[in-house]
Amino acid sequence: MRKHHYEPGTPPALHSKVSVDENVIGMGKVELLRLVGDLGSISAAAKEMGLAYRRAWFLLETLQLCFEEPLFTSARGGSKQGGTSLTPLGEVLLEKHATHLAALDVAAVPFLDWVESQKRVSLVDEDS
């Protein structure tokens, strides 16, 4: 999984966001959806990402607004009867997003390499 790295000395990186009307499909929302599918719980996925449950629910709702059909289904009832699972559309979104990121990674290499070769030397590097 990609992580956002903003520390000095980190190589240039590409981050993808797709605008759909007034909403956005981004790496964080897709990662949250993946964790929901893996863990079967919005609460557990939120905890794994260090998010409040309400924030996680809001992010999933805004992701859902990009699509006509549901990405996941939830059943109330706690650990014995409740849970959340991805719909076929949610699964396809994860697959297509992974393919999209892989293609971007390949296409971006020449540009990112060039940026790396041209970037200003950071003060952290100079102090070493």
C-alpha positions in Angstrom: 0.0 0.0 0.0 1.2 3.5 -0.8 1.7 5.9 2.0 1.9 9.7 1.8 5.5 10.7 2.6 6.2 14.4 3.0 9.5 14.2 4.9 12.5 15.9 3.4 14.6 13.5 1.3 11.6 11.5 0.2 11.5 11.0 -3.6 8.8 12.7 -5.6 5.5 10.7 -5.7 2.3 10.7 -7.5 -1.1 10.7 -5.8 -4.3 10.1 -7.7 -7.7 11.6 -7.1 -10.6 11.2 -9.5 -13.3 13.9 -9.5 -16.9 12.7 -10.0 -19.2 15.7 -10.1 -18.6 17.4 -6.7 -17.2 14.2 -5.1 -13.7 12.6 -5.2 -12.4 9.0 -5.4 -9.1 9.1 -3.7 -6.5 6.7 -2.3 -7.6 7.1 1.3 -11.3 6.4 0.6 -10.4 3.4 -1.5 -8.1 2.1 1.2 -10.9 2.6 3.8 -13.3 0.6 1.5 -10.7 -2.2 1.1 -10.3 -2.4 4.9 -14.0 -2.5 5.4 -14.1 -5.5 3.0 -11.2 -7.2 4.7 -12.3 -6.6 8.2 -16.1 -6.8 7.7 -16.6 -3.7 9.9 -16.6 0.0 9.3 -15.6 0.5 13.0 -12.6 -1.8 12.7 -11.5 -0.2 9.4 -11.8 3.2 11.0 -9.7 2.1 13.9 -7.1 0.6 11.6 -6.7 3.9 9.8 -6.8 6.0 12.9 -10.1 7.6 12.0 -13.2 8.3 14.1 -16.1 6.1 13.2 -18.2 9.2 12.1 -15.4 10.4 9.8 -15.0 6.9 8.3 -18.8 6.8 7.7 -18.7 10.3 6.1 -15.8 9.3 3.8 -17.7 6.1 2.7 -20.9 8.1 2.1 -19.0 10.6 -0.1 -17.4 7.7 -2.0 -20.8 6.1 -2.4 -22.2 9.3 -4.0 -20.0 8.7 -7.0 -21.9 5.5 -7.9 -25.5 4.6 -8.7 -25.3 1.1 -7.1 -24.1 0.4 -3.5 -20.4 -0.3 -2.9 -21.1 -2.1 0.5 -23.9 -3.3 2.6 -24.2 -3.1 6.4 -26.2 -5.1 8.9 -26.7 -3.9 12.5 -26.3 -6.3 15.3 -22.8 -6.2 16.7 -20.1 -8.8 16.3 -22.5 -11.8 16.3 -25.0 -10.7 13.6 -23.9 -7.4 12.2 -21.1 -6.5 9.8 -20.3 -4.8 6.5 -19.5 -6.5 3.2 -18.6 -5.2 -0.2 -21.0 -5.6 -3.0 -19.7 -6.8 -6.4 -19.4 -3.2 -7.5 -17.3 -2.4 -4.4 -15.0 -5.3 -5.3 -14.7 -4.1 -8.9 -13.9 -0.6 -7.7 -11.0 -2.0 -5.7 -9.7 -4.0 -8.6 -10.0 -1.2 -11.1 -8.4 1.3 -8.8 -5.4 -1.0 -8.2 -5.0 -1.3 -12.0 -5.3 2.4 -12.4 -2.6 3.1 -9.8 -0.3 0.5 -11.4 -0.7 2.1 -14.8 0.0 5.6 -13.3 3.1 4.3 -11.5 4.5 2.9 -14.8 3.6 6.0 -16.8 5.0 8.4 -14.1 8.5 6.9 -13.8 10.2 9.1 -16.4 8.6 12.3 -15.0 9.2 11.4 -11.4 12.8 10.5 -12.2 13.3 13.8 -13.9 11.8 15.7 -11.0 14.1 13.8 -8.6 17.1 14.8 -10.7 16.1 18.4 -10.8 14.8 19.0 -7.3 16.5 21.4 -4.9 18.8 19.8 -2.3 17.0 20.0 1.1 18.6 21.5 4.1 18.4 18.2 5.9 20.7 16.7 3.2 23.1 19.6 3.5 23.4 19.1 7.3 24.5 15.5 6.9 
